[in-house]
Amino acid sequence: MALKVKAVERLLKFDKESAGKYRYVMKPEMYSSLNQTKVIKEAALRSGVSQGVMKACWDAAGEVIKAWATEGHSVALPGLGTMRFGLRSKAVENVNDVKAGLITSRRIIFTPSVDLKDELADTAVQITCYDRDGKEVKRVTTTAGEVEDPENGENGTTGNGTTGNGGSNTGGNTGGNTGGNNGGGGGDDEPDEN
């Protein structure tokens, strides 16, 4: 099994005045959304219990996860990892300036388990390249790679269960957590991507 990606040649403009340059831009070839009914049906088949029982368990687990996560807990998701709520906020120097208005957004943070990260790291990626006219020009397949690790900063990656260098868990990255045990000096829960 492999993740399918397409690299399409597109004209990219880096500023308003430039004519632009053609670059191959990668994106997932297809991500289909599986609805809850299909997932429950498949889980019932794999576990040998009825769909009604599976749906009741599914609904109950969802309510428990939601209740505990909103109380500030990091909650285990079976076979997947953990989920918790977090914040993005502005940092201030003076404690008297701390106020609710510093919070810029509330977030849901999923941290995959080591097993899930290892599975993803070992999953092949098939890239199909298309030129600007839509003609297929190349195919590439990778066999293994690194997985981004949200708990170890923007540079922390993991491949086959190992953590890469460059990730840090300092106040700027974890100070905005809700329900976490990390103190820190405020700031974003994680750096913004862009």
DRENDO-380987 format. One record per atom (N, C-alpha, C): x, y, z; atom name; residue in one letter. Coordinates in steps of 0.05 Angstrom, whole numbers, plus 5000, padded with zeros to 4 digits. Each point is the difference from the previous one (the first is absolute). Example, Ala and Ser with C-alpha at 12.3 -4.5 7.8 and 13.67 -1.06 7.14 Angstrom:
! DRENDO-380987
xx / yy / zz / a / r
5264 / 4886 / 5156 / N / a
4982 / 5024 / 5000 / CA / a
5018 / 5024 / 5000 / C / a
4993 / 5021 / 4986 / N / s
5016 / 5024 / 5001 / CA / s
4985 / 5022 / 5014 / C / s
//
This chain:
! DRENDO-380987
xx / yy / zz / a / r
5017 / 4976 / 5000 / N / m
4983 / 5024 / 5000 / CA / m
5018 / 5025 / 5000 / C / m
4991 / 5021 / 4986 / N / a
5016 / 5024 / 4998 / CA / a
4982 / 5025 / 5000 / C / a
5011 / 5022 / 5010 / N / l
4987 / 5026 / 4998 / CA / l
5005 / 5010 / 4971 / C / l
4979 / 5010 / 4988 / N / k
5002 / 5010 / 4972 / CA / k
5001 / 5031 / 5000 / C / k
5020 / 5010 / 4986 / N / v
5004 / 5029 / 4999 / CA / v
5004 / 5007 / 4970 / C / v
4991 / 5024 / 4993 / N / k
5006 / 5010 / 4973 / CA / k
5016 / 5026 / 5001 / C / k
5019 / 5002 / 4983 / N / a
5016 / 5025 / 4997 / CA / a
4993 / 5012 / 4974 / C / a
4987 / 5024 / 5001 / N / v
4990 / 5013 / 4976 / CA / v
5015 / 5025 / 4995 / C / v
5009 / 5004 / 4975 / N / e
5015 / 5024 / 4993 / CA / e
4982 / 5024 / 4999 / C / e
5005 / 5020 / 5017 / N / r
4983 / 5023 / 5002 / CA / r
5016 / 5026 / 4999 / C / r
4988 / 5021 / 4990 / N / l
5013 / 5026 / 4999 / CA / l
4997 / 5013 / 5027 / C / l
5022 / 5005 / 5014 / N / l
4999 / 5013 / 5026 / CA / l
5012 / 5028 / 4998 / C / l
4985 / 5019 / 5012 / N / k
5010 / 5028 / 5001 / CA / k
5009 / 5005 / 5028 / C / k
5025 / 5009 / 5003 / N / f
5011 / 5005 / 5026 / CA / f
4996 / 5029 / 5010 / C / f
4993 / 5018 / 4981 / N / d
4991 / 5027 / 5007 / CA / d
4982 / 5010 / 4977 / C / d
4987 / 5022 / 5004 / N / k
4980 / 5010 / 4981 / CA / k
5013 / 5009 / 4973 / C / k
5025 / 5008 / 5001 / N / e
5013 / 5010 / 4976 / CA / e
5013 / 4978 / 4983 / C / e
5006 / 4978 / 5011 / N / s
5015 / 4979 / 4985 / CA / s
4981 / 4986 / 4981 / C / s
5013 / 4989 / 4979 / N / a
4985 / 4984 / 4980 / CA / a
4994 / 4973 / 5011 / C / a
5014 / 4992 / 5021 / N / g
4996 / 4974 / 5012 / CA / g
5019 / 4979 / 4989 / C / g
5001 / 4977 / 5014 / N / k
5017 / 4978 / 4991 / CA / k
4984 / 4974 / 5003 / C / k
5005 / 4981 / 4982 / N / y
4987 / 4974 / 5002 / CA / y
5014 / 4983 / 5020 / C / y
4984 / 4988 / 5017 / N / r
5010 / 4982 / 5021 / CA / r
4981 / 4976 / 5002 / C / r
5011 / 4977 / 5007 / N / y
4983 / 4977 / 5005 / CA / y
4990 / 5001 / 5029 / C / y
4974 / 5000 / 5003 / N / v
4988 / 5003 / 5026 / CA / v
4986 / 4973 / 5007 / C / v
5007 / 4989 / 5023 / N / m
4989 / 4975 / 5009 / CA / m
4975 / 5003 / 5016 / C / m
4981 / 4982 / 4996 / N / k
4976 / 4999 / 5017 / CA / k
4989 / 4972 / 4999 / C / k
4984 / 4992 / 5020 / N / p
4989 / 4973 / 5000 / CA / p
4983 / 4996 / 4975 / C / p
5003 / 4976 / 4989 / N / e
4984 / 4994 / 4976 / CA / e
4971 / 4996 / 5007 / C / e
4995 / 4987 / 5023 / N / m
4972 / 4996 / 5008 / CA / m
4998 / 4994 / 5030 / C / m
4985 / 5016 / 5014 / N / y
4993 / 4994 / 5027 / CA / y
4970 / 4998 / 5001 / C / y
4990 / 4976 / 5004 / N / s
4971 / 4997 / 5001 / CA / s
4992 / 5001 / 5030 / C / s
4977 / 5011 / 5005 / N / s
4990 / 5002 / 5027 / CA / s
4981 / 4976 / 5005 / C / s
5007 / 4984 / 5019 / N / l
4982 / 4977 / 5007 / CA / l
4981 / 5008 / 5021 / C / l
4974 / 4996 / 4995 / N / n
4980 / 5008 / 5020 / CA / n
4999 / 4981 / 5024 / C / n
4988 / 5009 / 5022 / N / q
4999 / 4985 / 5025 / CA / q
4987 / 4973 / 4996 / C / q
4979 / 4998 / 4984 / N / t
4986 / 4975 / 4997 / CA / t
5018 / 4979 / 4988 / C / t
5016 / 5007 / 4980 / N / k
5019 / 4981 / 4987 / CA / k
5021 / 4991 / 5020 / C / k
5011 / 5019 / 5016 / N / v
5020 / 4993 / 5019 / CA / v
4989 / 4980 / 5022 / C / v
4976 / 5006 / 5010 / N / i
4987 / 4983 / 5020 / CA / i
4995 / 4972 / 4988 / C / i
4991 / 4999 / 4976 / N / k
4994 / 4974 / 4987 / CA / k
5025 / 4984 / 4997 / C / k
5022 / 5012 / 4992 / N / e
5026 / 4986 / 4997 / CA / e
5011 / 4991 / 5027 / C / e
4998 / 5017 / 5020 / N / a
5009 / 4993 / 5027 / CA / a
4984 / 4977 / 5012 / C / a
4973 / 5000 / 4994 / N / a
4983 / 4978 / 5010 / CA / a
5008 / 4974 / 4987 / C / a
5006 / 5001 / 4974 / N / l
5009 / 4976 / 4986 / CA / l
5026 / 4989 / 5011 / C / l
5019 / 5018 / 5006 / N / r
5026 / 4992 / 5010 / CA / r
5000 / 4989 / 5028 / C / r
4981 / 5011 / 5016 / N / s
4999 / 4992 / 5028 / CA / s
4980 / 4978 / 5006 / C / s
4982 / 4995 / 4982 / N / g
4980 / 4978 / 5004 / CA / g
4976 / 5008 / 5017 / C / g
4997 / 5026 / 5005 / N / v
4977 / 5009 / 5015 / CA / v
4980 / 5013 / 4980 / C / v
4975 / 5003 / 5009 / N / s
4980 / 5012 / 4983 / CA / s
5005 / 5029 / 4995 / C / s
4989 / 5010 / 4978 / N / q
5003 / 5029 / 4993 / CA / q
4987 / 5017 / 5021 / C / q
4978 / 4991 / 5012 / N / g
4986 / 5015 / 5021 / CA / g
5018 / 5004 / 5024 / C / g
5013 / 4978 / 5009 / N / v
5018 / 5001 / 5023 / CA / v
5024 / 5018 / 4993 / C / v
5011 / 4997 / 4976 / N / m
5023 / 5016 / 4992 / CA / m
4993 / 5029 / 5000 / C / m
4976 / 5007 / 4989 / N / k
4992 / 5028 / 4999 / CA / k
4997 / 5011 / 5029 / C / k
4988 / 4985 / 5018 / N / a
4997 / 5009 / 5028 / CA / a
5027 / 5005 / 5012 / C / a
5019 / 4982 / 4996 / N / c
5027 / 5003 / 5010 / CA / c
5014 / 5024 / 4988 / C / c
4997 / 5003 / 4974 / N / w
5011 / 5023 / 4985 / CA / w
4990 / 5026 / 5012 / C / w
4974 / 5002 / 5003 / N / d
4987 / 5025 / 5010 / CA / d
5009 / 5006 / 5029 / C / d
5001 / 4978 / 5017 / N / a
5008 / 5004 / 5028 / CA / a
5029 / 5008 / 5002 / C / a
5018 / 4988 / 4984 / N / a
5028 / 5007 / 5000 / CA / a
5004 / 5029 / 4991 / C / a
4985 / 5009 / 4980 / N / g
5001 / 5028 / 4991 / CA / g
4992 / 5019 / 5021 / C / g
4979 / 4994 / 5015 / N / e
4991 / 5018 / 5021 / CA / e
5020 / 5001 / 5023 / C / e
5012 / 4977 / 5007 / N / v
5020 / 5000 / 5021 / CA / v
5025 / 5016 / 4992 / C / v
5009 / 4996 / 4975 / N / i
5024 / 5014 / 4990 / CA / i
4994 / 5030 / 5001 / C / i
4977 / 5008 / 4990 / N / k
4993 / 5029 / 5000 / CA / k
4999 / 5011 / 5028 / C / k
4987 / 4986 / 5018 / N / a
4998 / 5010 / 5028 / CA / a
5027 / 5002 / 5013 / C / a
5017 / 4980 / 4998 / N / w
5026 / 5001 / 5013 / CA / w
5019 / 5020 / 4987 / C / w
4999 / 5002 / 4974 / N / a
5018 / 5019 / 4986 / CA / a
4992 / 5028 / 5007 / C / a
4975 / 5006 / 5003 / N / t
4992 / 5028 / 5007 / CA / t
5005 / 5006 / 5030 / C / t
5007 / 4979 / 5016 / N / e
5008 / 5005 / 5027 / CA / e
5030 / 5003 / 5002 / C / e
5014 / 4999 / 4977 / N / g
5029 / 5005 / 5000 / CA / g
5017 / 4975 / 4999 / C / g
4988 / 4976 / 4996 / N / h
5016 / 4976 / 4999 / CA / h
5009 / 4994 / 4971 / C / h
5023 / 4986 / 4998 / N / s
5009 / 4989 / 4975 / CA / s
4988 / 4972 / 4999 / C / s
4983 / 4994 / 4981 / N / v
4984 / 4976 / 5000 / CA / v
5010 / 4980 / 4979 / C / v
5003 / 4975 / 5007 / N / a
5009 / 4979 / 4982 / CA / a
4978 / 4994 / 4979 / C / a
5009 / 4998 / 4975 / N / l
4982 / 4991 / 4978 / CA / l
5010 / 4972 / 4992 / C / l
4984 / 4979 / 5003 / N / p
5009 / 4973 / 4997 / CA / p
5016 / 4995 / 4974 / C / p
5025 / 4991 / 5004 / N / g
5017 / 4993 / 4977 / CA / g
5011 / 5023 / 4984 / C / g
4993 / 5025 / 5008 / N / l
5007 / 5023 / 4984 / CA / l
5019 / 5019 / 5013 / C / l
4995 / 5006 / 5025 / N / g
5017 / 5020 / 5015 / CA / g
4983 / 5014 / 5021 / C / g
5004 / 5026 / 5002 / N / t
4985 / 5015 / 5020 / CA / t
4989 / 5026 / 4988 / C / t
4980 / 5011 / 5012 / N / m
4988 / 5025 / 4991 / CA / m
4997 / 5018 / 5025 / C / m
5006 / 5025 / 4995 / N / r
4996 / 5020 / 5022 / CA / r
4993 / 5027 / 4987 / C / r
4990 / 5018 / 5017 / N / f
4996 / 5027 / 4991 / CA / f
5023 / 5017 / 5007 / C / f
5005 / 5020 / 4985 / N / g
5022 / 5019 / 5005 / CA / g
4992 / 5028 / 4991 / C / g
5018 / 5018 / 5003 / N / l
4995 / 5028 / 4993 / CA / l
5023 / 5012 / 4984 / C / l
4993 / 5019 / 4983 / N / r
5020 / 5018 / 4989 / CA / r
4995 / 5027 / 5015 / C / r
5022 / 5012 / 5009 / N / s
4997 / 5025 / 5015 / CA / s
5025 / 5017 / 4996 / C / s
4996 / 5026 / 5006 / N / k
5022 / 5019 / 5000 / CA / k
5015 / 4998 / 5026 / C / k
5026 / 5005 / 5000 / N / a
5017 / 5001 / 5024 / CA / a
5003 / 5028 / 5010 / C / a
5000 / 5003 / 5026 / N / v
5005 / 5027 / 5012 / CA / v
5021 / 4998 / 5021 / C / v
5014 / 5022 / 5004 / N / e
5022 / 5000 / 5020 / CA / e
4990 / 5004 / 5028 / C / e
4979 / 5016 / 5004 / N / n
4991 / 5007 / 5026 / CA / n
4975 / 4984 / 5008 / C / n
5000 / 4988 / 5023 / N / v
4977 / 4983 / 5009 / CA / v
4975 / 5017 / 5001 / C / v
5001 / 5025 / 5005 / N / n
4976 / 5017 / 5001 / CA / n
4987 / 5004 / 4973 / C / n
5015 / 4992 / 4978 / N / d
4989 / 5002 / 4973 / CA / d
4986 / 4974 / 4991 / C / d
5001 / 4980 / 5017 / N / v
4987 / 4974 / 4993 / CA / v
4970 / 5004 / 5001 / C / v
4986 / 4993 / 4978 / N / k
4971 / 5003 / 4999 / CA / k
4990 / 4981 / 4979 / C / k
4974 / 4995 / 5001 / N / a
4988 / 4981 / 4981 / CA / a
5003 / 5009 / 4971 / C / a
5002 / 5027 / 4995 / N / g
5003 / 5010 / 4973 / CA / g
5026 / 4992 / 4986 / C / g
5019 / 4989 / 5015 / N / l
5025 / 4990 / 4989 / CA / l
4996 / 4974 / 4984 / C / l
4979 / 4986 / 5006 / N / i
4994 / 4974 / 4986 / CA / i
4990 / 5007 / 4972 / C / i
5015 / 4989 / 4980 / N / t
4992 / 5006 / 4972 / CA / t
4983 / 4977 / 4989 / C / t
5004 / 4976 / 5009 / N / s
4983 / 4978 / 4991 / CA / s
5001 / 4976 / 5018 / C / s
4980 / 4984 / 4999 / N / r
4999 / 4974 / 5015 / CA / r
5005 / 4978 / 4979 / C / r
5015 / 4979 / 5008 / N / r
5008 / 4980 / 4981 / CA / r
4995 / 4972 / 5010 / C / r
4998 / 4982 / 4981 / N / i
4999 / 4971 / 5006 / CA / i
5026 / 4989 / 4991 / C / i
5015 / 4987 / 5018 / N / i
5027 / 4989 / 4993 / CA / i
4999 / 4970 / 5002 / C / i
5007 / 4987 / 4978 / N / f
5002 / 4971 / 4999 / CA / f
5029 / 4992 / 5000 / C / f
5008 / 4983 / 5018 / N / t
5027 / 4990 / 5001 / CA / t
5000 / 4970 / 4993 / C / t
5011 / 4992 / 4977 / N / p
4998 / 4972 / 4993 / CA / p
5018 / 4983 / 5018 / C / p
4992 / 4974 / 5002 / N / s
5016 / 4981 / 5016 / CA / s
5025 / 4993 / 4984 / C / s
5019 / 4988 / 5014 / N / v
5025 / 4992 / 4988 / CA / v
4994 / 4979 / 4978 / C / v
4982 / 4981 / 5006 / N / d
4992 / 4980 / 4980 / CA / d
4989 / 5012 / 4975 / C / d
4982 / 5020 / 5003 / N / l
4988 / 5013 / 4977 / CA / l
5021 / 5015 / 4984 / C / l
5018 / 5014 / 5014 / N / k
5021 / 5015 / 4986 / CA / k
5019 / 4981 / 4985 / C / k
5006 / 4977 / 5013 / N / d
5017 / 4980 / 4986 / CA / d
4986 / 4989 / 4975 / C / d
4974 / 4995 / 5003 / N / e
4985 / 4990 / 4977 / CA / e
5000 / 5020 / 4977 / C / e
4996 / 5026 / 5006 / N / l
5000 / 5021 / 4980 / CA / l
5028 / 5003 / 4988 / C / l
5021 / 4999 / 5017 / N / a
5027 / 5003 / 4991 / CA / a
5008 / 4977 / 4980 / C / a
4989 / 4976 / 5005 / N / d
5006 / 4977 / 4983 / CA / d
4982 / 4998 / 4975 / C / d
4979 / 5017 / 4998 / N / t
4982 / 4999 / 4978 / CA / t
5012 / 5014 / 4976 / C / t
4999 / 4987 / 4977 / N / a
5011 / 5011 / 4975 / CA / a
4983 / 5024 / 4991 / C / a
5013 / 5018 / 4986 / N / v
4986 / 5023 / 4988 / CA / v
5005 / 4998 / 4970 / C / v
4979 / 4999 / 4984 / N / q
5002 / 4999 / 4971 / CA / q
4993 / 5028 / 4989 / C / q
5019 / 5012 / 4986 / N / i
4997 / 5026 / 4988 / CA / i
4998 / 4998 / 4970 / C / i
4978 / 5011 / 4989 / N / t
4997 / 5002 / 4971 / CA / t
5003 / 5029 / 4992 / C / t
5018 / 5005 / 4981 / N / c
5006 / 5028 / 4992 / CA / c
4985 / 5006 / 4974 / C / c
4987 / 5024 / 4999 / N / y
4986 / 5009 / 4976 / CA / y
5011 / 5027 / 4992 / C / y
5005 / 5004 / 4974 / N / d
5010 / 5026 / 4991 / CA / d
4977 / 5020 / 4999 / C / d
5006 / 5024 / 4991 / N / r
4980 / 5021 / 4999 / CA / r
4977 / 4995 / 4981 / C / r
5004 / 4981 / 4982 / N / d
4979 / 4992 / 4981 / CA / d
4983 / 4976 / 5009 / C / d
5007 / 4990 / 5024 / N / g
4985 / 4977 / 5011 / CA / g
5011 / 4973 / 4992 / C / g
5023 / 5000 / 4986 / N / k
5012 / 4975 / 4991 / CA / k
5017 / 4988 / 5022 / C / k
4996 / 4973 / 5004 / N / e
5017 / 4987 / 5020 / CA / e
5029 / 4998 / 4990 / C / e
5019 / 5009 / 5016 / N / v
5028 / 5001 / 4991 / CA / v
5018 / 4983 / 5017 / C / v
4992 / 4992 / 5024 / N / k
5018 / 4984 / 5017 / CA / k
4984 / 4988 / 5023 / C / k
5011 / 4977 / 5010 / N / r
4990 / 4988 / 5024 / CA / r
5022 / 4995 / 5019 / C / r
4996 / 5004 / 5026 / N / v
5020 / 4996 / 5020 / CA / v
4987 / 4986 / 5023 / C / v
5014 / 4980 / 5012 / N / t
4990 / 4987 / 5024 / CA / t
5021 / 5000 / 5022 / C / t
4991 / 5009 / 5023 / N / t
5018 / 4999 / 5024 / CA / t
4993 / 4977 / 5017 / C / t
5018 / 4990 / 5016 / N / t
4994 / 4977 / 5016 / CA / t
4997 / 5007 / 5030 / C / t
5014 / 5019 / 5010 / N / a
4998 / 5008 / 5028 / CA / a
5007 / 5029 / 5003 / C / a
4990 / 5012 / 5021 / N / g
5006 / 5028 / 5005 / CA / g
4995 / 5008 / 5028 / C / g
5004 / 5025 / 5006 / N / e
4997 / 5010 / 5027 / CA / e
4971 / 5011 / 5004 / C / e
4991 / 5000 / 5025 / N / v
4974 / 5009 / 5007 / CA / v
5003 / 5024 / 5019 / C / v
4986 / 5021 / 4994 / N / e
5001 / 5024 / 5017 / CA / e
4990 / 4993 / 5028 / C / e
5014 / 5010 / 5020 / N / d
4992 / 4995 / 5028 / CA / d
4991 / 5026 / 5013 / C / d
4974 / 5004 / 5003 / N / p
4990 / 5025 / 5011 / CA / p
5008 / 5006 / 5028 / C / p
5008 / 4980 / 5015 / N / e
5008 / 5004 / 5028 / CA / e
5029 / 5009 / 5003 / C / e
5015 / 4999 / 4979 / N / n
5029 / 5008 / 5001 / CA / n
5006 / 5024 / 4983 / C / n
4982 / 5018 / 4997 / N / g
5006 / 5025 / 4985 / CA / g
4998 / 4996 / 4970 / C / g
5004 / 5021 / 4985 / N / e
4996 / 5000 / 4972 / CA / e
5021 / 4983 / 4985 / C / e
5024 / 4996 / 5011 / N / n
5021 / 4985 / 4987 / CA / n
5001 / 4971 / 5009 / C / n
4986 / 4993 / 5021 / N / g
5001 / 4973 / 5011 / CA / g
4986 / 4981 / 4982 / C / g
5014 / 4980 / 4990 / N / t
4988 / 4980 / 4983 / CA / t
5006 / 4973 / 5011 / C / t
4985 / 4981 / 4991 / N / t
5005 / 4973 / 5009 / CA / t
4998 / 4981 / 4977 / C / t
5017 / 4981 / 4998 / N / g
4999 / 4979 / 4980 / CA / g
5007 / 4974 / 5014 / C / g
4983 / 4981 / 4998 / N / n
5004 / 4974 / 5013 / CA / n
5005 / 5003 / 5030 / C / n
4984 / 5018 / 5012 / N / g
5001 / 5002 / 5030 / CA / g
5022 / 5017 / 5011 / C / g
5015 / 5014 / 4984 / N / t
5022 / 5016 / 5011 / CA / t
4993 / 5030 / 4997 / C / t
5009 / 5016 / 5018 / N / t
4994 / 5028 / 4999 / CA / t
5024 / 5014 / 4988 / C / t
4995 / 5018 / 4981 / N / g
5021 / 5015 / 4987 / CA / g
5010 / 5022 / 5017 / C / g
5023 / 5011 / 4993 / N / n
5010 / 5023 / 5015 / CA / n
4987 / 5025 / 4990 / C / n
5003 / 5021 / 5015 / N / g
4989 / 5026 / 4992 / CA / g
4974 / 5006 / 5014 / C / g
4986 / 4980 / 5011 / N / g
4975 / 5005 / 5014 / CA / g
5006 / 5008 / 5029 / C / g
4984 / 5019 / 5010 / N / s
5004 / 5007 / 5028 / CA / s
4972 / 5004 / 5012 / C / s
4999 / 4995 / 5026 / N / n
4975 / 5002 / 5014 / CA / n
5003 / 5022 / 5021 / C / n
5004 / 5024 / 4991 / N / t
5005 / 5022 / 5018 / CA / t
4974 / 5016 / 5003 / C / t
5001 / 5020 / 5017 / N / g
4977 / 5016 / 5007 / CA / g
4985 / 5012 / 4976 / C / g
5015 / 5008 / 4980 / N / g
4986 / 5012 / 4977 / CA / g
4982 / 4980 / 4985 / C / g
5007 / 4974 / 5002 / N / n
4984 / 4981 / 4986 / CA / n
4978 / 4988 / 5018 / C / n
5004 / 4999 / 5026 / N / t
4981 / 4986 / 5016 / CA / t
4986 / 5018 / 5021 / C / t
5008 / 5025 / 5002 / N / g
4989 / 5017 / 5020 / CA / g
4970 / 5005 / 4997 / C / g
4990 / 4997 / 4976 / N / g
4972 / 5006 / 4996 / CA / g
4982 / 4975 / 5003 / C / g
5011 / 4978 / 5007 / N / n
4984 / 4975 / 5003 / CA / n
4979 / 5003 / 5021 / C / n
4977 / 4988 / 4995 / N / t
4981 / 4996 / 5022 / CA / t
5002 / 4971 / 5008 / C / t
5000 / 4995 / 5025 / N / g
5000 / 4973 / 5010 / CA / g
5027 / 4987 / 4999 / C / g
5020 / 5014 / 4991 / N / g
5027 / 4987 / 4999 / CA / g
5015 / 5005 / 5026 / C / g
5022 / 4986 / 5003 / N / n
5016 / 5003 / 5024 / CA / n
5023 / 5018 / 4995 / C / n
5003 / 5011 / 4976 / N / n
5023 / 5016 / 4994 / CA / n
4994 / 5029 / 5007 / C / n
5017 / 5013 / 5015 / N / g
4995 / 5028 / 5007 / CA / g
5005 / 5018 / 4977 / C / g
5024 / 5009 / 4998 / N / g
5007 / 5017 / 4977 / CA / g
4992 / 5029 / 5004 / C / g
5010 / 5016 / 4982 / N / g
4996 / 5029 / 5003 / CA / g
4980 / 5011 / 4982 / C / g
4980 / 4986 / 4992 / N / g
4979 / 5010 / 4983 / CA / g
5008 / 4997 / 4971 / C / g
4984 / 5011 / 4982 / N / g
5006 / 4998 / 4972 / CA / g
4983 / 4978 / 4987 / C / g
5006 / 4994 / 4975 / N / d
4985 / 4981 / 4985 / CA / d
5004 / 4972 / 5011 / C / d
4979 / 4984 / 4998 / N / d
5002 / 4972 / 5007 / CA / d
5019 / 4986 / 4980 / C / d
4999 / 5008 / 4975 / N / e
5018 / 4991 / 4979 / CA / e
5004 / 5023 / 4981 / C / e
5022 / 5001 / 4986 / N / p
5005 / 5021 / 4981 / CA / p
4979 / 4999 / 4978 / C / p
4992 / 5023 / 4989 / N / d
4982 / 5001 / 4978 / CA / d
5013 / 4989 / 4975 / C / d
4985 / 4986 / 4983 / N / e
5011 / 4991 / 4975 / CA / e
4994 / 5021 / 4979 / C / e
5018 / 5004 / 4982 / N / n
4998 / 5018 / 4977 / CA / n
5027 / 5007 / 4990 / C / n
//
